[in-house]
Amino acid sequence: MAEEKKRHDEEQAQEQAAEETTEASEEEASESGNDELEAAKAEAAEYKDKYIRAHADFENAKKRLEREKANAVAFANESFAKDLLAVLDSFDNALASIESASEENCSEVLDKMREGVRLTYEQLKKVMEKNHIKEIECGTEFDPQVHQAVMQVESDEHESGQIVQVLQKGYLMKDRVLRPAMVSTCK
């Protein structure tokens, strides 16, 4: 019996040692699993932070581009408007000259006014050319793309459908019609 007891005690000691070894390896596996889980959580948090930052940068860039677009649209004609200010100044000077005229210098003022209006007209034409605005040429042939017939008249000098008279000039901006030329055509 003593042998049995000894064998029994040895078996229990072996079982206990095996259980302790199993528990230790389970704890190690659990700890290494926890370490892997923690590492994965940290990596996921890092990716989430990068995503949030990238999304915020994208939204900021989008808003900035929308503001720049709105400003570009709002101030697209700024250069053209600045060019027109010089023409406006010329008209102001002309009006001041008219108001300063008297009966004694009326003829002289009229001559200066004629010259001033001519120079202002040339100045305005240069501004328009600079901004790609040009007058529509009106020869004798009617073109419905750039001309608008507002009336028909009898004419022995013109063939049917030809332009007889330009009533209002038309203008193009970069080959796009701003305003068609209003013309009268022959019946």
C-alpha positions as CSV (number, residue, x, y, z in Angstrom):
1,M,0.0,0.0,0.0
2,A,2.7,2.3,0.6
3,E,3.8,1.8,-2.9
4,E,0.3,2.5,-4.1
5,K,0.2,5.6,-2.1
6,K,3.6,6.7,-3.4
7,R,2.5,6.0,-7.0
8,H,-0.8,7.9,-6.3
9,D,1.1,10.9,-4.9
10,E,3.5,10.8,-7.9
11,E,0.5,10.7,-10.3
12,Q,-1.1,13.6,-8.5
13,A,2.1,15.6,-8.6
14,Q,2.5,14.9,-12.3
15,E,-1.1,15.9,-13.0
16,Q,-0.7,19.1,-10.9
17,A,2.5,19.9,-12.8
18,A,0.8,19.3,-16.1
19,E,-2.1,21.5,-15.0
20,E,0.3,24.3,-13.9
21,T,2.2,24.0,-17.2
22,T,-1.1,24.1,-19.2
23,E,-2.3,27.1,-17.1
24,A,1.0,28.9,-17.7
25,S,0.9,28.3,-21.4
26,E,-2.7,29.4,-21.5
27,E,-1.8,32.6,-19.6
28,E,1.1,33.1,-22.0
29,A,-1.1,32.6,-25.0
30,S,-3.7,34.8,-23.5
31,E,-1.1,37.5,-22.8
32,S,0.3,37.2,-26.3
33,G,-3.2,37.3,-27.7
34,N,-3.9,40.4,-25.6
35,D,-0.7,41.9,-26.9
36,E,-1.7,41.2,-30.5
37,L,-5.2,42.6,-29.8
38,E,-3.7,45.7,-28.2
39,A,-1.3,46.2,-31.1
40,A,-4.2,45.8,-33.6
41,K,-6.3,48.3,-31.6
42,A,-3.4,50.8,-31.6
43,E,-2.9,50.3,-35.4
44,A,-6.7,50.8,-36.0
45,A,-6.7,54.0,-33.9
46,E,-3.7,55.3,-35.8
47,Y,-5.4,54.6,-39.2
48,K,-8.6,56.2,-37.9
49,D,-6.7,59.3,-36.8
50,K,-5.0,59.5,-40.3
51,Y,-8.4,59.1,-42.0
52,I,-10.0,61.8,-39.9
53,R,-7.1,64.2,-40.6
54,A,-7.1,63.4,-44.3
55,H,-10.9,63.9,-44.5
56,A,-10.6,67.3,-42.6
57,D,-7.8,68.4,-45.0
58,F,-10.0,67.4,-48.0
59,E,-13.0,69.3,-46.6
60,N,-10.8,72.4,-46.0
61,A,-9.4,72.2,-49.5
62,K,-12.9,71.8,-50.9
63,K,-14.2,74.9,-49.0
64,R,-11.1,76.9,-50.0
65,L,-11.6,76.0,-53.7
66,E,-15.3,77.0,-53.5
67,R,-14.4,80.4,-52.0
68,E,-11.7,80.9,-54.7
69,K,-14.3,80.0,-57.4
70,A,-16.9,82.4,-55.9
71,N,-14.3,85.2,-55.8
72,A,-13.1,84.4,-59.4
73,V,-16.7,84.6,-60.6
74,A,-17.5,87.7,-58.6
75,F,-14.4,89.6,-59.7
76,A,-14.1,88.2,-63.3
77,N,-14.8,91.6,-64.8
78,E,-12.6,93.5,-62.5
79,S,-9.9,94.1,-65.1
80,F,-12.5,95.2,-67.7
81,A,-14.1,97.6,-65.1
82,K,-10.8,99.1,-64.3
83,D,-10.1,99.7,-68.0
84,L,-13.5,101.5,-68.3
85,L,-12.7,103.9,-65.5
86,A,-10.3,105.8,-67.7
87,V,-13.1,106.2,-70.3
88,L,-15.5,107.4,-67.5
89,D,-12.9,110.0,-66.4
90,S,-12.7,111.3,-70.0
91,F,-16.5,111.7,-70.1
92,D,-16.4,113.5,-66.7
93,N,-13.8,116.0,-68.1
94,A,-16.0,116.5,-71.2
95,L,-19.0,117.3,-69.0
96,A,-17.0,119.7,-66.9
97,S,-15.9,121.5,-70.2
98,I,-19.5,121.8,-71.3
99,E,-20.5,123.3,-68.0
100,S,-17.6,125.9,-68.1
101,A,-18.6,127.1,-71.6
102,S,-19.9,130.6,-72.1
103,E,-21.2,132.5,-75.1
104,E,-17.8,134.0,-75.7
105,N,-15.9,130.7,-75.9
106,C,-18.7,128.5,-77.2
107,S,-17.1,127.8,-80.6
108,E,-13.8,127.0,-79.0
109,V,-15.4,124.6,-76.5
110,L,-17.4,122.9,-79.2
111,D,-14.2,122.2,-81.2
112,K,-12.5,120.8,-78.0
113,M,-15.6,118.7,-77.2
114,R,-15.6,117.2,-80.7
115,E,-11.9,116.3,-80.3
116,G,-12.5,115.0,-76.8
117,V,-15.4,112.8,-77.8
118,R,-13.4,111.4,-80.7
119,L,-10.4,110.6,-78.4
120,T,-12.8,109.0,-75.8
121,Y,-14.4,106.9,-78.5
122,E,-11.0,105.7,-79.6
123,Q,-10.0,105.0,-76.0
124,L,-13.2,102.9,-75.5
125,K,-12.5,100.9,-78.7
126,K,-9.0,100.1,-77.4
127,V,-10.4,98.9,-74.1
128,M,-12.9,96.7,-76.0
129,E,-10.1,95.3,-78.2
130,K,-8.0,94.6,-75.1
131,N,-10.9,92.6,-73.7
132,H,-11.5,90.7,-76.9
133,I,-14.7,92.5,-77.9
134,K,-15.0,93.4,-81.5
135,E,-17.6,94.9,-83.8
136,I,-19.5,92.6,-86.1
137,E,-18.7,93.4,-89.7
138,C,-21.9,94.2,-91.7
139,G,-21.3,93.9,-95.4
140,T,-24.1,93.3,-97.8
141,E,-24.8,89.6,-97.0
142,F,-27.2,88.8,-94.2
143,D,-26.0,86.2,-91.7
144,P,-28.6,85.1,-89.2
145,Q,-25.9,84.0,-86.8
146,V,-24.7,87.6,-86.2
147,H,-27.4,89.8,-87.7
148,Q,-31.0,90.5,-86.6
149,A,-33.3,91.8,-89.3
150,V,-35.7,94.2,-87.7
151,M,-37.4,95.5,-90.8
152,Q,-37.5,95.0,-94.6
153,V,-37.3,97.9,-97.0
154,E,-37.6,98.4,-100.8
155,S,-34.3,99.1,-102.5
156,D,-33.4,99.2,-106.2
157,E,-29.7,99.1,-105.3
158,H,-29.8,95.8,-103.3
159,E,-30.9,92.2,-104.0
160,S,-33.5,90.5,-101.9
161,G,-32.2,89.5,-98.5
162,Q,-29.2,91.8,-98.6
163,I,-28.4,94.3,-95.8
164,V,-29.6,97.8,-96.7
165,Q,-28.7,99.6,-93.5
166,V,-27.2,98.9,-90.1
167,L,-29.5,100.3,-87.4
168,Q,-27.4,99.2,-84.4
169,K,-23.9,97.8,-84.3
170,G,-23.4,94.3,-83.0
171,Y,-20.5,92.9,-81.0
172,L,-18.6,89.7,-80.5
173,M,-16.6,88.6,-77.5
174,K,-14.1,85.9,-78.4
175,D,-16.2,84.8,-81.4
176,R,-19.4,84.6,-79.2
177,V,-22.2,87.1,-80.1
178,L,-22.7,89.6,-77.3
179,R,-25.3,91.5,-79.3
180,P,-26.4,90.9,-82.9
181,A,-26.2,93.7,-85.3
182,M,-29.7,95.1,-86.0
183,V,-30.2,95.6,-89.7
184,S,-32.8,96.4,-92.3
185,T,-32.8,94.0,-95.3
186,C,-34.1,94.4,-98.8
187,K,-37.5,92.7,-99.6
